[in-house]
Amino acid sequence: MPGGHLDVTPDPVDQELDLATSEGDVGKEGDVAITCVSQGKPVYGFGCVEPSLRGQL
């Protein structure tokens, strides 16, 4: 977002733990809410976050 930032907040109702990472890390995936202000107006959105493959491609 040029000149600003996005706030990404996980939805605690729809989260899944990924306990099977090869590096022993615990990752989460699930729905998120996204908010920001653009040109003085609030903007809202929704998305899904998934753990990356961390160079495993």
N, C-alpha and C positions, 0 to 999 in steps of 0.2 A: 504494500500500500504506500504509494509515494507520499512522503511527508506525514505519515501516521503509522499506526500499527493495528493489528488484528488481535482481539481477545478471543482465545479459544478455550472453552470450558467443557470438560467432559460431562456427559449425562450419566450420573451414578447408577441409574436404573438399568442402562444397557451397556455394561462393560463386561469384557471377558478377559480372564488372565491367560497369558501364554506362558506356560511353565516349561516348554520344551525347547528353549533356545540353546544353541550349541555352546554359547559362551557362559551359560549359567545365569543369565540375566532373566528377570521376570518382566515381561512386557504386557501392555494392555492394549486392547483394541475395542472400538465401539463408537457410538454416536457422540458428536460434539456439537455445541452451539457456537456460532461465530458472530461477533459483534464488532462494529467500528463506527466511526463518524466520518462521513465523506461530504465535503463541501457544506459542513454545518448540519448535516442531516444524519440521523441514525440509520445504520444499515444492519440487517439481521440475516443470518443464514444458518444452514445446518450441514453437517458433513459426517464422514466416517474416517477414523484414524486406524491404520494398521501398522504393526511393527515392520521396520525395513528388514531387508535381507542382509544388511551390513557387509556388502562386498562378496556375497556368496554366489553372484551371478557369473 
